[in-house]
Amino acid sequence: MDLSQQKCRRHAGREAAVRCPSCGYFYCRECVTEHEDRLLCSDCLARLTGKTRTQPHLLRWLLRGSLAFVGFFLLWLSFYQFGRLLLSIPSKFHEGTFWTDTVLDLQQDKP
């Protein structure tokens, strides 16, 4: 079977443009990269260049965890302070008598 009848290994609906010389699978133009005058798939390119995904280091995980903890603590602290602010509002304000008492006090202070 020739190249014109092949489909891309990753994109079944696309026609293949290249056959990877390393693995022998067919790929469309998006799935291959030119390396040293050859068109290779991403898997073979990673194998040839020796670049593999590295696992995040312990320090990076500790930094992310500590940042998450600090963020959570700051969020908790802001909610705590907001709750204290709400508790400092007089109960007359919640009952609706705060404004009437204030207006009456102002009227009594006028000469």
C-alpha distance (Angstrom), angle and dihedral (degrees) to the residues before:
residue distance angle dihedral
M1 . . .
D2 3.80 . .
L3 3.82 129.2 .
S4 3.82 95.6 -97.5
Q5 3.80 91.1 65.2
Q6 3.82 96.4 47.0
K7 3.81 126.2 98.7
C8 3.78 128.0 -145.9
R9 3.80 114.1 -90.4
R10 3.84 92.7 -134.8
H11 3.82 99.5 32.8
A12 3.78 109.1 44.5
G13 3.80 93.8 -171.8
R14 3.81 95.4 56.5
E15 3.76 129.6 81.3
A16 3.77 116.3 -116.6
A17 3.79 117.7 -110.0
V18 3.80 101.1 179.6
R19 3.76 140.4 25.6
C20 3.80 111.4 -141.2
P21 3.81 107.3 -122.2
S22 3.80 92.7 -148.1
C23 3.80 103.8 49.3
G24 3.81 99.9 16.9
Y25 3.81 96.5 -131.3
F26 3.80 122.7 133.0
Y27 3.82 120.8 -116.0
C28 3.79 138.5 179.0
R29 3.80 120.7 -116.9
E30 3.83 92.9 -93.1
C31 3.79 93.7 57.0
V32 3.80 98.6 56.1
T33 3.79 134.3 70.2
E34 3.77 129.8 -160.7
H35 3.78 113.5 -116.2
E36 3.80 124.0 169.3
D37 3.84 91.8 -15.8
R38 3.82 92.4 -50.7
L39 3.79 130.9 103.5
L40 3.80 108.6 -128.9
C41 3.80 134.0 176.3
S42 3.80 117.2 -114.9
D43 3.81 93.8 -105.7
C44 3.80 93.6 53.6
L45 3.80 91.6 42.9
A46 3.81 90.6 54.1
R47 3.79 90.4 48.1
L48 3.82 92.7 49.7
T49 3.79 96.6 46.2
G50 3.79 92.6 43.1
K51 3.78 92.4 -127.1
T52 3.74 111.9 142.4
R53 3.73 129.1 164.5
T54 3.76 109.7 -85.3
Q55 3.75 121.0 -143.5
P56 3.79 114.6 -116.2
H57 3.75 112.7 -96.2
L58 3.78 123.0 -111.6
L59 3.79 90.9 -112.3
R60 3.80 91.2 56.9
W61 3.80 90.8 51.0
L62 3.79 91.1 48.4
L63 3.80 90.8 49.8
R64 3.79 92.3 49.8
G65 3.79 91.3 47.0
S66 3.78 93.3 48.8
L67 3.81 91.5 47.8
A68 3.79 89.9 50.8
F69 3.81 90.2 49.6
V70 3.81 92.5 48.9
G71 3.81 90.4 47.7
F72 3.80 91.5 50.1
F73 3.80 90.9 47.3
L74 3.82 92.8 50.6
L75 3.79 90.5 48.4
W76 3.81 90.8 50.0
L77 3.81 91.0 47.0
S78 3.80 92.5 51.8
F79 3.82 91.7 50.0
Y80 3.80 90.0 46.5
Q81 3.81 92.1 52.1
F82 3.80 91.2 45.8
G83 3.82 89.3 52.9
R84 3.80 91.1 50.2
L85 3.81 88.8 51.0
L86 3.79 90.6 52.2
L87 3.81 90.8 48.9
S88 3.80 91.1 52.1
I89 3.82 91.3 61.2
P90 3.83 109.1 101.0
S91 3.79 117.3 -108.1
K92 3.80 89.5 -123.4
F93 3.79 87.6 68.7
H94 3.79 90.9 57.7
E95 3.80 92.7 45.6
G96 3.80 91.4 52.6
T97 3.79 94.7 -120.8
F98 3.80 95.6 102.4
W99 3.81 94.5 85.2
T100 3.79 95.6 44.4
D101 3.82 91.3 50.0
T102 3.81 90.8 48.5
V103 3.81 92.8 50.2
L104 3.81 91.2 47.2
D105 3.81 90.4 50.0
L106 3.80 90.8 51.4
Q107 3.81 92.2 48.6
Q108 3.80 91.5 50.4
D109 3.82 91.4 51.0
K110 3.84 92.6 57.4
P111 3.83 114.0 97.8
